[in-house]
Amino acid sequence: MIYKTDYHMHSIFSDGRSSPEDYIAPALAAGLSEIGFSEHLTLFKDQEEWNMNPVNIAPYINNIQALRNRTKDIKVKTGLEVDFFAGKEKEIHEFLSSFPLDYIIGSVHYLGDISVDIGPEFYEGKSIDKLFESYIDSVCDAVESELFDIIGHCDLIRIYGYKPSSDQEHLYRKLARSMKKHDVVFEINTNGRNRPLADFYPDRKYLHIFREENVPVCVNSDAHMPSRVGQHFDEAYELLRDAGFSEMAVFDKRVRRMVPF
């Protein structure tokens, strides 16, 4: 039996639709051994409705800790999904250093002042090839910062189904090599199935590159509602096996270990 985890979930503490408690039963039904909450945290930007207000981090952590203590059938972990901004590495590190977290997911949502998942109009009239290159470069910067344990939806730029005209293998190779060098985990994020892309992140066509570069992996749902916990995990694990993966990353107090699947 596969030791399944789902470390990328959002509750009402950021832009999820339910309280953390509501995710336990669906996680058990999905056969998960561990779950983790990773609420959105975006520093250095005006507060947006999909982000947790930084003043709520302590209540959030206390809530998850209490849930962990009274939940016996599944392990509950505490994380954050933190937006990366180049040039703000020191400030991000200092802000996060005092919180007792099991892992931190680093994500790139913004290119400049605009989030790439705010709507398809962001892409109109722009070179898709250049957007892809800029986005992957930004993700590489996030990896190189060594602030994060996991990189979330590493090619979120695919969200609306726009495709570059040229092959992107060199960009994925660059990203995978950076992840290996800086010892960062990538996720198969199954939530892309719920977006116009209708597929996982990263692009399955390049999944073998991460295996060739020996980058550790985990599978996450990025669920914003309980019904999506562990969604499409059987297919994700099959893809990993086909690409040659045989183990996955699990976290506790920001210490990673690998377990076979």
Summary of the structure (lengths in Angstrom):
residues: 261
radius of gyration: 17.1
end to end distance: 7.7
largest distance: 52.5
contacts: 857
relative contact order: 0.16
helix: 38%
strand: 23%
